[in-house]
Amino acid sequence: MTATSDPVGAWMQAWRAELPEVVFASSELSKRIMFLSAALDRVLRSDLAELGLTVAEFDVLVALRRAGEPYRMKPNQLARSLMLSTGGTTNVTHRLVARGAVEREEDPADARSTWIRLTPDGIALAERAVLVTSAEHDAFFEGVPAEVIDAATAALRDLITACPGLLPRSSAVRAARAQGPA
C-alpha cells in the first residue's frame, strides 16, 4: 500500500520517526476514524447543500422522523438526542419553522411546554434527505468487500460498547481518579 492509498499509514510513519512519544496504541485507530469521518462528512455536506439543509437541520429532521409517528419530540429531548445545546436546538428549530418543515405544538398536559413536530413537508424532506445521504454513503464504500464492511462494523460496535471515553467527561475523569495511578 502506498502513502497515496493509505495517508494515515504515512502520517503514522512520520510521527514515529519525528516524535514517537505522541504515538500511542490508539493513535492509528483515532486517525483512521477521523479520516473516514471527515470524508463521510464531506459527502454529507455536499448532499445536504443540494437540499438546502445544514447538518444541524438534517440532524433535527431525521431525529424527529426516526422518532416515529407523530414525529415529534420535546425540545430538551431533541437537544439531548442530538448532543446539542438547548440554545442551538432552538436556533435550528426556528429556521426549520420558517421553512415550514417543523412546527411548535403546545402540550395540553403542560402549558409551559411545547412539542417540535414535523409537518408533512418536513416528513417528505427528512425522508428525501435520508434516502440521498444513505445512497451516497453506500456509494462511498462501493468496491469494499461486504466482509470488510461487516468486520469493521462489528469491531466499531465492540469499541463503542467498551469505550469509557464515550461517558460524559466528568464521569470518565472521576472513574480514572477513583482507580488511582496505573
Short mmCIF file of the C-alpha atoms (twelve columns), coordinates in Angstrom:
data_MODEL
# 
_entry.id   MODEL 
# 
loop_
_atom_site.group_PDB 
_atom_site.id 
_atom_site.type_symbol 
_atom_site.label_atom_id 
_atom_site.label_alt_id 
_atom_site.label_comp_id 
_atom_site.label_asym_id 
_atom_site.label_seq_id 
_atom_site.Cartn_x 
_atom_site.Cartn_y 
_atom_site.Cartn_z 
_atom_site.pdbx_PDB_model_num 
ATOM 1   C CA . MET A 1   0.000   0.000  0.000  1 
ATOM 2   C CA . THR A 2   1.418   3.408  -0.925 1 
ATOM 3   C CA . ALA A 3   1.268   6.667  1.037  1 
ATOM 4   C CA . THR A 4   -1.279  7.886  -1.533 1 
ATOM 5   C CA . SER A 5   -3.574  4.919  -0.954 1 
ATOM 6   C CA . ASP A 6   -3.016  4.962  2.818  1 
ATOM 7   C CA . PRO A 7   -2.383  8.520  4.002  1 
ATOM 8   C CA . VAL A 8   -2.966  7.576  7.639  1 
ATOM 9   C CA . GLY A 9   -0.220  4.976  7.425  1 
ATOM 10  C CA . ALA A 10  2.119   7.647  6.067  1 
ATOM 11  C CA . TRP A 11  1.143   10.058 8.864  1 
ATOM 12  C CA . MET A 12  1.790   7.416  11.497 1 
ATOM 13  C CA . GLN A 13  5.166   6.513  9.975  1 
ATOM 14  C CA . ALA A 14  6.152   10.196 10.005 1 
ATOM 15  C CA . TRP A 15  5.121   10.646 13.661 1 
ATOM 16  C CA . ARG A 16  7.001   7.504  14.674 1 
ATOM 17  C CA . ALA A 17  10.119  8.987  13.074 1 
ATOM 18  C CA . GLU A 18  9.645   12.614 14.170 1 
ATOM 19  C CA . LEU A 19  8.008   12.484 17.590 1 
ATOM 20  C CA . PRO A 20  7.464   8.875  18.705 1 
ATOM 21  C CA . GLU A 21  6.310   9.890  22.197 1 
ATOM 22  C CA . VAL A 22  3.000   11.171 20.714 1 
ATOM 23  C CA . VAL A 23  2.188   7.767  19.220 1 
ATOM 24  C CA . PHE A 24  0.038   5.610  21.480 1 
ATOM 25  C CA . ALA A 25  -1.633  2.261  20.891 1 
ATOM 26  C CA . SER A 26  -4.851  4.114  19.996 1 
ATOM 27  C CA . SER A 27  -3.239  6.751  17.745 1 
ATOM 28  C CA . GLU A 28  -3.662  4.966  14.429 1 
ATOM 29  C CA . LEU A 29  -7.225  3.946  15.285 1 
ATOM 30  C CA . SER A 30  -8.099  7.548  16.185 1 
ATOM 31  C CA . LYS A 31  -6.567  8.927  12.988 1 
ATOM 32  C CA . ARG A 32  -8.315  6.346  10.818 1 
ATOM 33  C CA . ILE A 33  -11.691 7.090  12.409 1 
ATOM 34  C CA . MET A 34  -11.145 10.840 11.947 1 
ATOM 35  C CA . PHE A 35  -10.012 10.331 8.344  1 
ATOM 36  C CA . LEU A 36  -13.139 8.319  7.478  1 
ATOM 37  C CA . SER A 37  -15.357 10.703 9.435  1 
ATOM 38  C CA . ALA A 38  -14.009 13.724 7.554  1 
ATOM 39  C CA . ALA A 39  -14.523 12.012 4.193  1 
ATOM 40  C CA . LEU A 40  -18.076 10.971 5.068  1 
ATOM 41  C CA . ASP A 41  -18.772 14.464 6.407  1 
ATOM 42  C CA . ARG A 42  -17.720 15.981 3.049  1 
ATOM 43  C CA . VAL A 43  -20.148 13.670 1.255  1 
ATOM 44  C CA . LEU A 44  -22.922 14.503 3.718  1 
ATOM 45  C CA . ARG A 45  -22.404 18.279 3.495  1 
ATOM 46  C CA . SER A 46  -22.397 18.169 -0.296 1 
ATOM 47  C CA . ASP A 47  -25.659 16.216 -0.392 1 
ATOM 48  C CA . LEU A 48  -27.297 18.456 2.191  1 
ATOM 49  C CA . ALA A 49  -26.238 21.634 0.383  1 
ATOM 50  C CA . GLU A 50  -28.125 20.387 -2.672 1 
ATOM 51  C CA . LEU A 51  -31.204 20.031 -0.448 1 
ATOM 52  C CA . GLY A 52  -30.650 23.440 1.138  1 
ATOM 53  C CA . LEU A 53  -30.003 21.947 4.578  1 
ATOM 54  C CA . THR A 54  -27.282 22.360 7.169  1 
ATOM 55  C CA . VAL A 55  -26.008 19.345 9.088  1 
ATOM 56  C CA . ALA A 56  -27.816 20.575 12.220 1 
ATOM 57  C CA . GLU A 57  -31.105 20.951 10.322 1 
ATOM 58  C CA . PHE A 58  -30.670 17.468 8.859  1 
ATOM 59  C CA . ASP A 59  -29.982 16.059 12.324 1 
ATOM 60  C CA . VAL A 60  -33.170 17.609 13.738 1 
ATOM 61  C CA . LEU A 61  -35.303 16.442 10.810 1 
ATOM 62  C CA . VAL A 62  -34.058 12.864 10.918 1 
ATOM 63  C CA . ALA A 63  -34.274 12.668 14.719 1 
ATOM 64  C CA . LEU A 64  -37.929 13.654 14.512 1 
ATOM 65  C CA . ARG A 65  -38.591 11.271 11.608 1 
ATOM 66  C CA . ARG A 66  -36.782 8.434  13.399 1 
ATOM 67  C CA . ALA A 67  -38.979 9.012  16.474 1 
ATOM 68  C CA . GLY A 68  -41.949 7.604  14.555 1 
ATOM 69  C CA . GLU A 69  -45.477 8.916  14.408 1 
ATOM 70  C CA . PRO A 70  -46.491 11.541 15.330 1 
ATOM 71  C CA . TYR A 71  -42.890 12.644 14.517 1 
ATOM 72  C CA . ARG A 72  -42.483 14.934 17.488 1 
ATOM 73  C CA . MET A 73  -40.236 15.446 20.479 1 
ATOM 74  C CA . LYS A 74  -39.878 17.861 23.364 1 
ATOM 75  C CA . PRO A 75  -37.142 20.460 22.698 1 
ATOM 76  C CA . ASN A 76  -34.964 19.241 25.593 1 
ATOM 77  C CA . GLN A 77  -35.393 15.612 24.489 1 
ATOM 78  C CA . LEU A 78  -34.413 16.605 20.948 1 
ATOM 79  C CA . ALA A 79  -31.354 18.503 22.191 1 
ATOM 80  C CA . ARG A 80  -30.201 15.532 24.292 1 
ATOM 81  C CA . SER A 81  -30.665 13.075 21.435 1 
ATOM 82  C CA . LEU A 82  -28.519 15.259 19.155 1 
ATOM 83  C CA . MET A 83  -25.958 16.276 21.767 1 
ATOM 84  C CA . LEU A 84  -26.734 19.931 21.030 1 
ATOM 85  C CA . SER A 85  -27.282 22.728 23.482 1 
ATOM 86  C CA . THR A 86  -30.886 23.744 24.024 1 
ATOM 87  C CA . GLY A 87  -29.994 27.150 22.558 1 
ATOM 88  C CA . GLY A 88  -28.522 25.569 19.449 1 
ATOM 89  C CA . THR A 89  -31.573 23.369 19.050 1 
ATOM 90  C CA . THR A 90  -33.815 26.417 19.408 1 
ATOM 91  C CA . ASN A 91  -31.931 28.260 16.650 1 
ATOM 92  C CA . VAL A 92  -32.159 25.307 14.274 1 
ATOM 93  C CA . THR A 93  -35.822 24.822 15.130 1 
ATOM 94  C CA . HIS A 94  -36.570 28.488 14.332 1 
ATOM 95  C CA . ARG A 95  -35.017 28.060 10.878 1 
ATOM 96  C CA . LEU A 96  -37.000 24.874 10.247 1 
ATOM 97  C CA . VAL A 97  -40.224 26.530 11.415 1 
ATOM 98  C CA . ALA A 98  -39.595 29.414 8.982  1 
ATOM 99  C CA . ARG A 99  -39.043 26.848 6.230  1 
ATOM 100 C CA . GLY A 100 -42.308 25.067 7.080  1 
ATOM 101 C CA . ALA A 101 -40.569 21.782 7.905  1 
ATOM 102 C CA . VAL A 102 -41.459 21.719 11.614 1 
ATOM 103 C CA . GLU A 103 -43.971 23.401 13.841 1 
ATOM 104 C CA . ARG A 104 -44.264 24.064 17.532 1 
ATOM 105 C CA . GLU A 105 -47.228 22.425 19.149 1 
ATOM 106 C CA . GLU A 106 -48.490 23.309 22.612 1 
ATOM 107 C CA . ASP A 107 -48.539 20.494 25.115 1 
ATOM 108 C CA . PRO A 108 -52.085 20.220 26.502 1 
ATOM 109 C CA . ALA A 109 -50.730 18.353 29.541 1 
ATOM 110 C CA . ASP A 110 -48.207 21.099 30.408 1 
ATOM 111 C CA . ALA A 111 -48.879 24.721 29.483 1 
ATOM 112 C CA . ARG A 112 -45.186 25.575 29.975 1 
ATOM 113 C CA . SER A 113 -44.044 23.034 27.416 1 
ATOM 114 C CA . THR A 114 -44.179 22.544 23.650 1 
ATOM 115 C CA . TRP A 115 -43.543 19.799 21.162 1 
ATOM 116 C CA . ILE A 116 -41.485 20.132 17.981 1 
ATOM 117 C CA . ARG A 117 -43.305 18.229 15.244 1 
ATOM 118 C CA . LEU A 118 -42.549 17.533 11.612 1 
ATOM 119 C CA . THR A 119 -45.011 18.961 9.125  1 
ATOM 120 C CA . PRO A 120 -45.974 16.897 6.061  1 
ATOM 121 C CA . ASP A 121 -43.364 18.898 4.101  1 
ATOM 122 C CA . GLY A 122 -40.827 18.185 6.844  1 
ATOM 123 C CA . ILE A 123 -41.555 14.460 6.709  1 
ATOM 124 C CA . ALA A 124 -41.006 14.454 2.934  1 
ATOM 125 C CA . LEU A 125 -37.802 16.495 3.267  1 
ATOM 126 C CA . ALA A 126 -36.440 14.262 6.042  1 
ATOM 127 C CA . GLU A 127 -37.147 11.126 4.028  1 
ATOM 128 C CA . ARG A 128 -35.605 12.591 0.857  1 
ATOM 129 C CA . ALA A 129 -32.507 13.678 2.810  1 
ATOM 130 C CA . VAL A 130 -32.086 10.267 4.438  1 
ATOM 131 C CA . LEU A 131 -32.505 8.462  1.125  1 
ATOM 132 C CA . VAL A 132 -29.964 10.703 -0.639 1 
ATOM 133 C CA . THR A 133 -27.356 10.607 2.124  1 
ATOM 134 C CA . SER A 134 -27.743 6.857  2.698  1 
ATOM 135 C CA . ALA A 135 -27.295 6.165  -1.024 1 
ATOM 136 C CA . GLU A 136 -24.224 8.429  -1.170 1 
ATOM 137 C CA . HIS A 137 -22.673 6.794  1.885  1 
ATOM 138 C CA . ASP A 138 -23.292 3.396  0.318  1 
ATOM 139 C CA . ALA A 139 -21.668 4.602  -2.918 1 
ATOM 140 C CA . PHE A 140 -18.705 5.906  -0.884 1 
ATOM 141 C CA . PHE A 141 -17.943 2.336  0.208  1 
ATOM 142 C CA . GLU A 142 -18.566 0.855  -3.260 1 
ATOM 143 C CA . GLY A 143 -15.959 -1.753 -4.052 1 
ATOM 144 C CA . VAL A 144 -15.220 -2.553 -0.419 1 
ATOM 145 C CA . PRO A 145 -15.971 -6.258 0.113  1 
ATOM 146 C CA . ALA A 146 -19.034 -6.945 2.270  1 
ATOM 147 C CA . GLU A 147 -16.954 -8.990 4.717  1 
ATOM 148 C CA . VAL A 148 -14.640 -5.997 5.299  1 
ATOM 149 C CA . ILE A 149 -17.662 -3.739 5.956  1 
ATOM 150 C CA . ASP A 150 -19.147 -6.339 8.311  1 
ATOM 151 C CA . ALA A 151 -15.861 -6.818 10.200 1 
ATOM 152 C CA . ALA A 152 -15.299 -3.060 10.560 1 
ATOM 153 C CA . THR A 153 -18.877 -2.577 11.732 1 
ATOM 154 C CA . ALA A 154 -18.559 -5.337 14.334 1 
ATOM 155 C CA . ALA A 155 -15.193 -4.012 15.548 1 
ATOM 156 C CA . LEU A 156 -16.527 -0.466 15.895 1 
ATOM 157 C CA . ARG A 157 -19.650 -1.736 17.668 1 
ATOM 158 C CA . ASP A 158 -17.435 -3.543 20.177 1 
ATOM 159 C CA . LEU A 159 -15.196 -0.494 20.541 1 
ATOM 160 C CA . ILE A 160 -18.122 1.856  21.167 1 
ATOM 161 C CA . THR A 161 -19.558 -0.528 23.747 1 
ATOM 162 C CA . ALA A 162 -16.224 -0.782 25.547 1 
ATOM 163 C CA . CYS A 163 -15.061 2.831  25.228 1 
ATOM 164 C CA . PRO A 164 -15.071 4.768  28.521 1 
ATOM 165 C CA . GLY A 165 -14.356 7.937  26.521 1 
ATOM 166 C CA . LEU A 166 -17.984 7.962  25.461 1 
ATOM 167 C CA . LEU A 167 -19.059 8.586  29.044 1 
ATOM 168 C CA . PRO A 168 -19.652 12.212 29.936 1 
ATOM 169 C CA . ARG A 169 -16.192 13.674 30.533 1 
ATOM 170 C CA . SER A 170 -16.737 14.269 34.225 1 
ATOM 171 C CA . SER A 171 -17.754 10.623 34.774 1 
ATOM 172 C CA . ALA A 172 -14.719 9.299  32.898 1 
ATOM 173 C CA . VAL A 173 -12.387 11.629 34.783 1 
ATOM 174 C CA . ARG A 174 -13.950 10.688 38.127 1 
ATOM 175 C CA . ALA A 175 -13.646 6.969  37.309 1 
ATOM 176 C CA . ALA A 176 -9.978  7.361  36.342 1 
ATOM 177 C CA . ARG A 177 -9.224  9.315  39.510 1 
ATOM 178 C CA . ALA A 178 -11.033 6.743  41.657 1 
ATOM 179 C CA . GLN A 179 -8.804  3.991  40.250 1 
ATOM 180 C CA . GLY A 180 -5.661  5.929  41.103 1 
ATOM 181 C CA . PRO A 181 -2.355  5.822  39.252 1 
ATOM 182 C CA . ALA A 182 -1.739  2.899  36.930 1 
# 
